[in-house]
Amino acid sequence: MTDESGNQQTKTFKIKTANLPKWIRSFPIKVTVKDKAKMNLGSNELTVLNRTTKQTFAVDGDGEVRWYYLRWNEHIFEQLNNGHILLFNKIKSGDEKYNMLVETDYLGRVYRQFSFDKTLGGSYARTAGLSLVHHDVAEVPNGNWLLTIDDGSKYVEDTIAELNPNTGKIVKVIDFKKIFPESMYKKSKIKANDNTSSGLGLMDWLHINTIDYDAKTGNILLSARNQDIIWSMNYQTKKINWVFTSKPTKEWPSSFHKYLLKPSKGTKYPGGQHGVYLLKETGSKLDILLYDNNIAVTDGDKKQSGKFSAATEYQIDTKKKTIKQVWSYGKNLGKQNFTEVIGYAQRLKNGNTLINFGFKNKGKESNIIEVDAHGNQVFNLTITNSAKDMTYVYLAYRMQFYPDNYVFDVTK
């Protein structure tokens, strides 16, 4: 405490908390590497383990649970600019779908929540467990949220929408059936019985799983698992900047040829990838990071598909329309860490990279590894997933709890 004269007093209080819930106390967490001197733990940083369903929780450098969320959550865990977090819950635990977007904080106070019409996604999308907002959310400078959604047609996960959280109104929609060639969804290469797409097959032709907004340029980066493609476009004009894909040039309309990036020798095409986002921009050069599941869903790298998964950094020259792989980790782990679905990579402040192999051993395990710039492991945590409910870690993310811009006001 500091008084008006600048005099400081300090007193330490010890508070005995309640026991952790049984499901946390008995949770199978195994840490085999924890070099905390080399880990990026910063100030109050924890590793959030956001599962595909069930509860989200966070652990410290020892793998001990330090925070948990009691409501079931699906895919979305976004720290907003005001220090709050955005989650996607069920209105009622018995509801068929996840259908409620919630702005809350680390103490559980709810500030805003939005329910979504159960018909969103059309008649075909009324599949048990299908989320109405799926995979990702990005906050834009005006405070609005970009959401990955379905558009109400028979096709799913191929649309993004901008939500104004102050009014609850959708103010903009981009339907990628109107951006990409019609042949991509009407003559999709994806197998109709593709079991890694929730059984949606051809209707899930694109499967957008990431949206990253760059406030400096107004561009957005997106990843589409089922086309093995990442691309950049201007959000306002919808003009495409570039496309990275192994889909042969001859299969694209001539109007798209100018957008296709040419990889340098030794640069691997991603397949079924997740979590692409911008690391830095220097002139015409962009550095991006993604998690390469390395499964050739429609194109991808068919020679290496299924052999490993990896966190990979690329550098793109937007003028020359070239791309080169500058760093990667995961290939040395081989098939034991291959994950056909789910995964994420995060570059940390000290240069380390946190990687979530969320569907290891066909979903029986989720393996979170932190490596330094040379590929040396400094943290290795494994969760054994339940054979009964198979709640994999969809996203593992290191973040500062109670960030500097978060203020808890007991009067409001």
Beta strands, then each sheet from edge to edge (+ up, - down):
strand 1: 29-34
strand 2: 45-51
strand 3: 55-59
strand 4: 65-72
strand 5: 77-79
strand 6: 85-89
strand 7: 100-104
strand 8: 110-115
strand 9: 133-139
strand 10: 145-149
strand 11: 159-164
strand 12: 169-175
strand 13: 208-214
strand 14: 219-224
strand 15: 229-234
strand 16: 240-245
strand 17: 262-263
strand 18: 274-282
strand 19: 285-292
strand 20: 310-317
strand 21: 322-329
strand 22: 344-347
strand 23: 353-359
strand 24: 365-371
strand 25: 377-384
strand 26: 393-400
sheet 1: 1+ 25- 24+ 23- 22+
sheet 2: 4+ 3- 2+ 26-
sheet 3: 5+ 6- 7+ 8-
sheet 4: 9+ 10- 11+ 12-
sheet 5: 13+ 14- 15+ 16-
sheet 6: 17+ 21+ 20- 19+ 18-
end
